[in-house]
């Protein structure tokens, strides 16, 4: 048995050692071993402090009670039996109980290492709170530390006191006889001193609680209000003084032996807690404040507004009154030609399947479900671009190829990126690619295409080999007939993971991943490396544990390499008077729980991180050098961040304002754009972000799940139904009124309304931020990066909001009839992102319409564009046509898809097939008939065919009927424009006849 236990302990110990060793090897390979060792040392010291802080006092308390027990005490029979049972185990109990309690305390305190390091490396904020005049850093770094110390000490003293009480009773120092309680002098001193220490700690806790009132969430605001300042805070000071006096009374009891004075003092403390801490504040709030709440709370609301705007970085928002017009006049977009040309039509949430079918090439590659938006300088012109990495997908391997060997040594990486112009479309509705093919060919130049570190990389891969050894890693499908089965192969040449060259390293990694292949396979050689923890966000999180990371890492071609760019945030929940909110709920656009554990009330985008897709190298750039939280962590982990001056000009060209931070700021500004306390209290100008308008309108994306959002403020509690799907902010290159044209991120606002009200979905505000950090050269941020601009609508205006516009689109007879035509031929219609642009003196809405066949292998094709300005809408094949139709035949500016209806190519200048992937079945060249057979034929015929595209249905009667329906729609629209009701009625009749003919032709086909 002993041998088995020893062997089991050795095995467990080896696995623990393997985990620690491999962690160190991973951090050392990246050059961040200081982060790991600092964490280990801090956590170990915290564990030791927590262990000793609990075990020693408890042991001393028990030992003192035993040491000074009455030797000749007369015990009753029951206690005598207890002693007989415990005595043989006394030494084990006296040591074992403190040790067990110490282990639990040590484990609990080890996890607080970051708080302790922040305290000892704290940095001043340079701002003072309005109540006590203390630096904000006191609340962020010091107050949590001292409150934790007091809470831990109170727990230790309480447990030690209970242990002492049990020991004194067990050994007769404390005896009960009828109404009489007898206690020995030693026990009296020990228990009284313990009680004095405990009550003194409560006095300190009460004193610290007055500062914590400044970060308390109240129904109206976060922070101390009138009752808190004038009743609660003074009451805690008084109670802290009373508790200190009671602690002294317990010391007196220990000296003179009279318990009555300390017991009376304790009773008075409890009465004071009820009266001063509860009854008096209630009276002040109910009798004095409540009847005139706005008057009394005005000063504290002003504190909350100022602190909240500072804490979330929105105090510098530039507000402009925007008296938007709703009249669409000819040439209205002439002053917004650049914005019009850059309107993005390609929806990154929809075209993933299109990218996959046209550019995936093999089943072991994949694109993400949602693509990314970036911008590139193409032929001297900045182009908004939809881009995605072609990553590896082991789940796509066939059952025959899905072996452990292949998963570990062969299919190790993805290959290249695919990018499309955001503002263009081909005549058949496909994206116009500026970078495509495998190997890549296009406008982005030469770069290292292999993606060993991506969002869907395998859990681990083993790569590398001696120079001249046979390549075994599949690189890309080459289309040639050779010994590798027509595939190009490679051997990893980077430094991306720990070495597996020695037997010991192979052994520990075999234990870590529980794979005998690592230890036994002949594919592992002296130059092998093991790559793991490869997701970009995961890598950054491990080397920077103090950051909260943006939910979206996006790829960019920077200095001839694929770099993942990740935004990191420093946050706190202890900024005095700043409004608290759940970070995850705000980012997700939901309100999942009233008891969220990730509440924050301070946030900064302090770090920009990059992860090299080939080497996995992580670089942290200190972006917000004024952030005190980042400065504190730079003291803790020195030399782990680089200055912005080290960022190349090309990298800065792709840095953008982060989406998650913008979502948090828009949630704050929905209420805190109001800076007048009285208006804030009345809530007469509070805004919400509108719901995603296309939720439930797309056949394959319907989502009827609803949740309720409850808001409590001065007006009471209001419950607003919500689908938990707020409209996302969108990146667009555009000109915000009063600003220069820039790559921007924007969102819209509508009035905040109660459930069941006659909801008005009108536009009340438009928030945009300059998201372009580049253009100023190496190491220089653009001067206007991060500039927030808030356009506010006059309260008397009724500018249609996104939901109203979507209703106009869906309810228009012409649009609905043509959408029904598009849905014929076993096709579905997907309405893309509804973009809102402040152009033409008003707001232009643009929504692409995609058509997708229901057949296997199909993909969405952009067939139509919906636009709206005021109450007027247009629905055409291209954005350029739709804008001209909307603005009385001449918009005054050309859209990016001008001429697409007459174009002939879908691949553009950068997507011609290189020939390397043309042998793939069904997903090769974007021009191949097989790649589009499942969608372009059905979709094209359903729409009547765009100019330059063929329906290919083979049913001439159906094609003729659909063409007639299209002509009738155009004639009807023209008749209404000319106010010719007779011609419109005739066109309606022809349209109905054509639809009936199309139905008969389809059924008879």
N, C-alpha and C positions, 0 to 999 in steps of 0.2 A: 504493500500500500504506500509506504514511504517513497519507494522508487517511482511509483506512478505519479505521486504528487510532485516529486522533484522534476520528473520529466515534463509534466504538464506545465509547471511553473517556468521551466526553461523554454518550452515552445511559446508560451504566452509572452515571456520576456523577449524572445527573439522577434516576434511579430511587432511588439511595441518598438523595439530597437530599429527594425526595418522601416517602420513608419517614420520615426524621427530622422533616421539617416537619409532616407530618400527625400524627405522634406528639405533637409539642409542641402542636399545635392541639387535640388531644383532651384532653390533660392540662390545658391552659390553660382550656378551656371548663368543666372540672369544678372548677377552682381548685386543682389539685394539681400545677401545673407545677414547684413546688419539688422534688417527689419525682423527677421526670424529670431536671431539671437537676443535682440532687445526684448521681443515678446516673451521668449522663453525665460530670460532672466527676470523680467518684471513679474511674470505670472508665477514663477517659482518663489520669488521673494514674497509676493502677496500670499501665496499658499502657506509659506512658513509663518508669516506674520499672523495670518488668520488661524492657523493651527495652534501656534503658541498662545495667541491672544485668547483663545477659548480654552485650550487644554490646561494651561498653567493655572489660571484663576480657579477653574473648577476643581483641579486637583488640590490646590492650596486650601480651598474652602472645605473640601471633604477632609483633608489631612488635619487641618486645625480643629475641626469639629471632633475628630477622633482623638487627636492628641490631648485635648483639654476636656475629654469626657469625664464625668464623675465616676471614679473607680468603684465606689461602694454604693452606687445608686440602687435603690430597691425597685426592681422592675416587675411589672405584672407578668403573668404566665404567657400571654400572647407575645409580648416583646421578647421575652426570654426564648421562646421558640424561634422567633425571627433571627435572633442573634446566633442561635445554634446552627441555623441553616446557612446564614451568610458568612459567619466567621471563617470557615475553611476557604471561602472564596474572596475574603476581604481584600487581600492584596491585588488580586486580579480585577476585582470590581473598582477599587480605588484608582487603578491605572487604566483599566479598560474603558470605563465610562468617559473620562476626560479625553482619551485617545480617539474614541469613536466620534464624540462631539467635535473634537478638534479637526478630524478629517472632513466632516460635513462643513464646518466653518471655513476650512482652508479651501475646499473646492468652490464654495460660494464666493469667497473673496478673490480667488485667482482670476475670475472673470472680470473683475473691476480694475484690472491693470491699467487700462487706458485712462480711466478717470484720475487715477493717482499720478500717472505720468503727466497728464494735462495740468494738474495742480502744481507740480514741482517745476513745470516749464511754462507756466502761464504767461500770457502777453496782455498788456493793457489795451482796451478798446479805444481809449482816448475820449470816451463819452460817458456822461454820468446819468444815473437814473433821476427822475424828477421828484422822487419821494424822499430818499435818504441821502442823495448826493454822492452815491458810491459809483465807482467805475463799473461799466457793464461787465467787465471781466470778472468781477467779484461774483456775480450771479452765474456766469457761464462756467467758471473754473473752480472757484473757492467754495461757494455755498453748497454745491452737491457733495464736495469732498467732506466738509465738516459735518453736514447732516448724516452722511453715511457713517462717519466715525462715531457720532453720537448714537445712531441707531444700532450699530454693531456693539458698542460698549454697553448700551442698555441691555441688549440681549445677553451678553456675557454675564453682566452683574446679576440679572434676573435668574439665569440658569444656575450661577454659582450660589445665589441665595437659596434657591429651591433645594439644591444639593446639600447645603449646610443645614437647612431646616430639617430635611429628611434624616441626616446623620445625627443631629442633636436629639431628635425624637427617638431614633432607633437605639441610641446608647444612653438614654435616660436623662440627658441634660434638659430636655423639655418634657414636662409631665402635666397631664390633665387629671384633675381629681374633682369631680362634681363641677362646681362653679369656680374652682380655684385652678390657676395656671402657675406652675412652678418652673423657673428657668435658672440655670446656673449662671454665675457671673461671667464665665468665659463665653458661654453661648449668647448671653445678653449682649456682650460687647461685640461679638462677631456679627450677630444678626442686625444690631442697631447700626453699626458702621456700614454694613452692606446696604441697608435701607437708606442710609444717609447718602451714600454714593449714587444709588439709583435715583433718588429724588433730585439730587444735584444735577444729574444728567438730564432729567426731565426739565429742569429749569433752563439749562442750556438749549435744549430742544425747543422749548417755548420761545426763547429769545431769537433763535434762528428762524422760527416759523413766521415771524413778522416780516422778514425779508422775502420769504417764499410767497407771501401774499401778492407780490408784484408779478408773479407768473402763474397765478391761479386762474383757471377758466371759470368765468362767471357767465350767467345767462346773457348779459348784455355785451360785455367785452372780456378780453383777457387782461388781468391786472387788477390792482386794488381800486375799488370804487369808494364812494363817499362813506358808506357804513364801515368798510374795511379800514379806511384811513382814520376815521373819527371814533371808532368803537372797537373793532377787532384788533388792530395793531396796538393801540394803547392797552387794551385788555390783556394781550399776550405779554406785554412788558410788565404789567402789574402781577399777572400770574407767575411769571418767571421770578419776580422778586419774592412772592409768597412761597414758591417752591424752594427757593434758596434758604429762606428762614426755616421752613420745615426740615430741610436737610440739617441745619444747625441744631434743631430740636432733637433730632435723632442722635447727634453726637452727644448732646447733653444727657440723653437717656443712657447712652453707653457709659457715661461717667458716673452719673448719680443713681442710675438704676430705676428711674421712674418713667414708666411707659406712657402714663396718662398724657403728659404734655405733648409728646410726639404724635400720639393717636388723635388728640384734639386738633393739633395742627394739620394733620392729614385730612381730617374731616372738613376743616375750614377750607383747605385747598380744593377739595371736591365741590364744596358749596360755591366757592369762588369761580370754579370752572363752569358750573351751571349758570350762575348769575352773570358773571362778567363775560364769559366766553360764549354764552348762548342767548340768555334772556335779554340782556341789554342790547346787543346788536339787533336782535329781532324787533325790539321796540323802536329803535332808531330807524330801521328799514321800513317797518310797517306804518308807523305813526308819522314820522318826519319826512322820509325820503319818498315813499311810494306816491303820495298825493301830488308831489311836485317833482317827479323823478327827472324830467328833462333839465330843470333848473339846477338841481343838486349834482347831477352826473355830468353836466356839460364839460367841466374842467377835466374830468377823468377820461371822457371820450376823446378830448383833444390830445391827451397824453397817449392814448391808445392809437389814434390815427397817426401821430408823428412817429411813434416807435415802430408801428407795423410797416409803414412805408420805408423807414430806414432799414429795418431788419431784412426785408425782402428785396432791397435794392431798387425800389420803384419811386423813391422820393424825387428823382430827377426827371420823371416822365413829363414830356412836353405836351400840354393839352391845347387843342385847337378846336374852335367852333367850325363846323363844316355844314353849311347850309346847302345840302345836296338837292340837286334838281331831279325830277322824275320825268322830264320831257326829253325824249330821244330826238335830237335834231340832226340834220344832215351835217357831216363833217365834225361831229362833236369830239371825235378821238384824235383830231389833228395834233393837239398839244400833248398827246400821250402815245405817240407813235412807237416809242421804244418799249413801253409797257405792253402795248397791244401785240407787238411782234414777239414778245417773250411769254405770252400766256401759255401756260402748260396744259396740254391736252392729254398727255399720257398719264394715266392714273396708276401710281405705283402699287396700289392695293389690288388692282384688277389684272395687270398685264403679266403677272408672274407665270401664268400658264402659257401665255404667248411667248415669253422668253424661253420657257422650257421646251416648247414644241419646236421652236425655230433655232435655238442655240444650245440646247442641252447636249445633243449628239449621242450620248450613251446613257444607259439606265443607271450607271453608277455615278452620275453627276446630278446635281440639283441646284435650283435657285431658291432663295427664301420666299416665303409666302407673301411678304411685303418688301418691295424693292426700296432703294434709297434714292434721294434727290440730292444732287450736287451741281456744281457748275464748273465748266472747263473753258479755257481759251482755245477756240477752234478758228484757225485762220484769222487771228486778230479780233475775233468776236467772242464775247462771253456768252456761252450757251448753257441754259438750265438743262440738266441731264438726268435721266433715270438710269441708274447703274446697279449692277448686281455682280457678285462673285460667283463663279461656277465652282461650287464646292463639291467635295466628295460625298457620296451617299452609299454607305455599305448596305443599307436596307434594300437598295435596288439590285444587288447582286442576285444572280440566279442561284437556285439551290445547289447546282453543281459547282459554281465558282465560290460559293459562300463557305469557304473553309477557314480554319483558324490561321493557317499559313498565309492565305491571300489577304485576310483581314489585317494581319500584323505586318507583313513584309512587302506586299505587292500594291494594294490599294491604299496608298499612304497620303495622298494629297489631291486637292482640286487643281483647276488649271484656268487661269485668266479671268478676265471680267468681260461682261457684255454691257454696252451702254447705248442708249438711244436718245435722240433729240427729244426734249420734253415738249417742244412746241410744234413738232412736225408729225405728219402721218403720210403713209403711202396711199396710192389710189385705191388699193384693195383693203385699206384699214389697218395694215400692219405698221408697227413702229419703223421709223427710219433710223437704222443703226449707224452710229459713228464709230463703234468698236465692236467687232464680232469675229466669228470664226475661231478655229482652234488648230494651230496657234493663232493668236489674235492678230487681226489686221484692221487698221483704221487710223483714226486721228489722234490717238493718245500716245503715239510714239512707242519706242522700245522700252520694255520694263521686264523685271523678273516675274514671270507669270505663275510660277508654281505656288500653290496655297497650302502650306503645311499647317498653318494656324488659322482656323476659320471658325465660324459659328456652329458648324456641324461636323467638325473634324472628329475622327474616331477617338475613343477613350485613350488609346495609346497606339503608337506605331514604332517599329524598330527600323532605323534607316542608317545609311552610310556604309562605307566599305573601303578597303585599300585601293589605292590608285591602280588602275588597270584591271580590277576585278570585274566580273560580269554584272551588268546592270539587271536588277530584278524588279525595281519599282516601276509600275506602269505610269508613264508620263502623260500620254494622250493618244487617242486613236489616230494612227498615221495614214491608214488607207493603203499601205504597201504590203507586199507579200513577202515576208521574211520569216526568220526563225522565231520571232516574237509574236507571231500570229497577226501581223498587220498593225501592231501597236508600237509606238515609240516608248523606250524605257530610259530610266535615268538612275543615278545614284546621288543621294543627298550630299551636297558639298558645304552646307552651312554649319553653324554651331548653335543648334536649337534645343539640345537636351543633354542630360547627364550621360556620361559614357557607360557602355556595357562591356568595355574591353577586358576587365578582369573577372575571374570566377566569383569573387565576393560580391561585386556589384550585380552580377547576373543572379546570384542567389537571393539577395535582398529584394530585387525587383520581381523575381519570381514569387516571393512571399507577398509582396505588396499587391500584385495583380492576380495572384493565385493562378499562375499559368506556368506549367512545366516547359512550354515551348521556349520561354525566355532562357531557361537553363540548359535545355537539351538540343535546340535546333541548331543545325550547321549553318543556318543563314546568319546567325549572330557571330560577328568577328571582332577582331581587336579594335576596329574603328567604328563599331556600331554605336549609335546613340538611341536613346529612348525618348520619344516626344509624348508628353501628356499634359493635362490641364491646359488645353489648347484654345479654348474659347477666349476671345480677346477680353471680354468683360471679366471673366473669371481670373485671368492672369493679372489684370490691373487691380482687381479687388484683393488678391493675395499679397501683392507687394505694397498696396496702400490701404490697409485695413481701416483707416480713419475716414475714408471717403464713402459717400453714397454715390452710386454710379448711375448715369443716364441709362434708360432701358434700351437705347438703340446705339449700337456701335456701327459706324458706316465706313465703307472702304473708299480710298482715294488713291489715285496714281500720283505718287510724290517722289520726285528725284529718282525716277526709273524703278520704283518699287511699289508694291501694293501695301499700303499702310492702313490699318484700322485706326480710326480716331474715336476716342472715348472721352466723354465729359465726366468730370468728377466734381462732387459737391461737398463742401463742409457745411454741417448743419448743427443746430442746437435747439433745445426746447426750453431754454432758460433765459431768453432775452426779455427783460422786464417790460411789461405793458404791450408786447407784440402779440398779435392774434395768433392763436395756435390752430393748426390744421393737420389732418392726416396726410402724409406725403404720398403714400401708395394710392389712397382713394382719390386724391387730387390729380395725380398723374393718370390714373386709369379712367377718370371721369365718372366715378361712382361714389356712393356713400354706403359702404358695405357694413359698417359697424360704428356704433357710438362709443365703443371701447377700443379704438385702434391703439396699437402699441408703438406706432412710429410717428407720434406727434412731433412737429417741428414748428418753431416760430422765428427761425433765423436760417438763411440759406444764401450761399455764395457759390458761383461756378469758379472754384479756386484752382482747379487743375485741368489741363488738357493733356491727355495721354495718347500715345501712339503705340501700336503693336505691329511689328513687321510680320507680314503674312508668310515670309520665307524663313526667317531666323527665329521668330517669336520674341525678339528683343522688345522690352518694354521701356519706354521713355516717359517720364513724368515732367511736365513743364508747369512751373509755378505761374499760373495765369493771373490770378488776383493777388498781387503782392501786398496789398493793404489789408488783407483778411487776417485778423488776429488769430483765428483758429488755425489757419494754415501756418502762420508764423510759429505757433506753439508746436505743431507737429514737425516743422522743420528743425526745431531744437531737439526734438525727440529722435527723429531719424535724419540727422544731417547728411548732406551729400546725396540724398535720394531724389531730389528734384533739380531740374535744370532751369535756368532763367529763360524768359521769353526771347532774350537776345540770341539764343542758340537755335531758335526755330527758323528754318529756311523760308525764303520768300514763297516758294512753291507750297510748302506746308500751310503757311498762313493763308494762302489763296483758297484753301479748302476747309479751314476752320470756320465753323458757323456758330450762331447763337443756339444753345441747346434747347430742344423741344420740351423736356421735362421741367426745366427752370421756367420757361415761358408759360407752361400750363399753370404752374404754381402762382406766378405773378399775375396772370390773367384772372385767376380765381380771387386773388387779393384785390385787384383793381376793380373787380365787379362791384365791390362795396366801398373800397377805400380810395376810389377816384373822388369821392366826396370828402372834402376837407373841412366843411362846416359842421360843428358838433350838433347843432339843432337839426340840420337836414339829415345828418347821419342817423340821429336818434329816430326821426320820423320814418326813415326808410323810403322816402318818396322818390328817390332817384337810384335805387339799388338795381343792379343788373345781373343777369345770368348769361352763361355761355349757351347758345342754342344746341338742341339735340342734333345728332347726325341725321341729315334729311333723307339719306338713302337707306337707312335701316328699315328693313321690311319691304322695301320697294323692289329689290332685286330678287329674282326667283330663287336663287341658290343661297341667299344670304339673309333670309327673313329671320328676324329675331323678335319675338313678342314678349320675352321676359321683361318684367318691369320691377322696379324697386321704388321705394319711397324715400325722398330726401326730406329730413326734418330740420327746420331752422328755427332757433329760438333767439329772439331779440326783444327789444323794448315793446314791440307790438304783440308779443306773445309767441306761441308756438304754431308754426305753420308747416303743413306737410304737402310737399309738391311731388306729384308722380314723376318718375324719371325712368327712362329706359336704360340708365346706366351707361350711356354711350354718347358723351358730349362730342360735338364736332371737333375734329382735330384741327390744330393750327397747320397752315400750309406754307411751304417755302416758295416764293416767287420773286423773280427779278422785276421790280416795278418802281414807279415813282409815287411816293406818298405826297399828298399836297404839302407844299412848303419845304420838301426835302429833295435831294438829288436822287436819281435812279440808282437803286442798290438792290442787292440780293437780300430779301427781307422775309421775315416770318410774321404772319398776321393771324388775328382771330376777330370774331365779331361778338357783339353783345345785343341782347334783347332785354325787355323789362323783367325784373324778378316779380313773380306772381304766385298767388296762393292756389292751392288745388281747388278745382271747382269754379274758379273765377272765369269770366269771359276773357280768356287769355288773348293778349295782343302780341303777335309775333312781328313787331316792327323793329327796325334797326335803331338802337340807341347809341351805340358806340362802336368804334373800329380801332383796335390796338395793333400797332406794327412795331417791329424792332429791326434796326439795321443789323443784319447778320453777317455782313462781309468784313472779315478781319484782315484781308489781304490788300495788296496794292501799294503798300508803303515801303516795301523792301524787307530784307532779312532782319528778323528780330524786332520789327516795328508793327504794332497794331494800327489798323486804320483808325483815323481820328473819330469817326462817327460810329464805330462798332459798339453795339449794345445800347444805342440811343433809342429810347422808347418814345413813340408818338401815339397819342390818343386823340382820335377824332370824335367829337361829341356832336350829336344831332340836336337841333332845336327841339324842345319838348312838344312843340306844336306840329312838327313834321310827322308824316306817316310814310317813312321809307320802308318798303317791304323787306322783311327779314328773310333768312334762308328758308324757313318752313313755308312762308307765304309764297315765295318764288317757286319752291318745289310743288306746292299745290297748284300754282298757275300752270306749271309744266304738265303735271299729271291730269289736270282738269280740262285743259284745252282740247276742244273737239278734234282739231286738225292733228295735233300732236298724238292724241290717244289713238286716232284712226291709223296714223302711220306707224305708231309703235305696234299696234295689232298686226299690221302687215309685216313688220319686221319679225314678229314672233312666229309667223307662219313658216312652214318648211322645217318643223322640228327644231326651232331655234328659240333661244331665250335672250332677253334684253337685260343688260346691266347698265344702270345709270351711274356714272363715275362721280368723282369728287366735285361738289358744287363750290366753285371758286368765286370769291367776292373781291372786286377790284375798284378802288376809288378813282375812276377815270371819267372824263367827259363832264366834269362838274357834278357827277352823281355816283351811283354804284352800278357797276356792270356785273352781272352774274353769268358764269360760263359753266356748262356741264357737258362733258363728253358722253356719248351714248354708244355702248359696245353691244355687239351681237355675237352670240356663241351658239354653235350647233350643239344639240344634245348627244350627238354621236361620239363614239370613243375617239380620243386623240384630238378633239377639237380644242379651239382656244379663242379667246375674245378678240374681235376685230372692231376697230373704231369706225363706225359707219355714219354717225350723225353727231351734230353739236347743237345743244340748246343754249340760247342766250336770252337774257332779260335785262331791261332797263326800265325802272319804274314798273308800270303795269303792262308794258309792251314786251312781247316775246317773239322769237324767231327760231326756226328749226330747219337747218340746212345740212348738206353733206359736209361742208367744211366750215371752220370758224370764220374764215374770211368772208364767205358767202353769207353766213348768218349775221355777221356784223353789218355788212352792207344792207341786208334786208331790214335789220333792226333800225338802222339810222337812215331811213328814207333813201335807200339806194346808194349811199356813200358814207361810210363810217369816218373817212378822213385819214385812215391808217390801214396798213396791211398786216394781216395776221401771219404767224409763222407757217401756216399750212396753205398759204396762197398758191394756187395752181395744183394742189394735191389731187383734185378731181380729174385733172388731165394727165397726171404723172403716170409713170409706168413701173417704177421700181419700189420695192419695200425695204431694200437693204441700204440704200444710200451709198455714199462714197466709201464708207468704211466697212461694209458687210459682205462684200463679195466672198464667196466661199473659197477657201484656200485649197480645197481638194482633199484635205486631210480627214474630213469627216463625212465626205459624200457617200461613203459606203454604208453609213448607218441606216437602219431600217426605220423610216418614218420620221426621224427627227434630225436629219442632216441639214443639207443646204436650205437656206430660207427661201430659195426659189423653187425647190423641188416640188413636184406635184404631190408626192406622198406626204410631205409635211403639212400641207394645207388642205388635203382632201376632205378632212373631217369637219372643217369649219368654214373655209372660205367659200366653198361651193354652196353650202346650205345658206350661209349668212348672206352671201352675195345675192342669191336668188330671192331670198326673203325680202331684201330691201329693194328689189327691183334693179339691183346692180348699180354700183357707182360707175361713173364714166370711166372708161378705161379698164374695167374689170368685167369678167365674164361670170355669169351665174353657173354655167355648167350643169344645169339640172337635167337636161335632156328632155324636158317637157315643154314643147314650144307653146302650147295653149296657156300653160301657167305663166310662162315668161311674158307672153303677149298681154295677158290679163293684168299682171303686176305692173307692166310698163304703162298700160292705160290708166291704172289706178294712180300711178305717180304723176302722170300728166294732168289727171283730174284734180289732184291735190294742189298742184302748182297753179292751175287755172282758178281754182277756188280761192286760194290765197291772194292771187292777183286781183280777182274780182272784189274781194272784201277791201283790199287796199284802195281800189278805185271807187268804192262805195256803190258797186253795181250789183244789187241784190238779185236781179234776174239772172245774170251770168253766174252768180254764186250758187243759186238754186239749181241751174242746169249742171254745173260742175258737181254738186252734191249727188244729183241723180246718176251722173256718169260714174262717180266714185262707188256708189252702192252697187251699180251693175257690174263694175269691174271686180269688186270684192266677191260678189256672188259667182262670177265667172271663174275667179281664181280658186274659190272653194270647190266648185264642181270639177275644175281641171285637176286639182290636187287629189280629190277623192277618186277620180277616175284614172289616175296615173298608175 
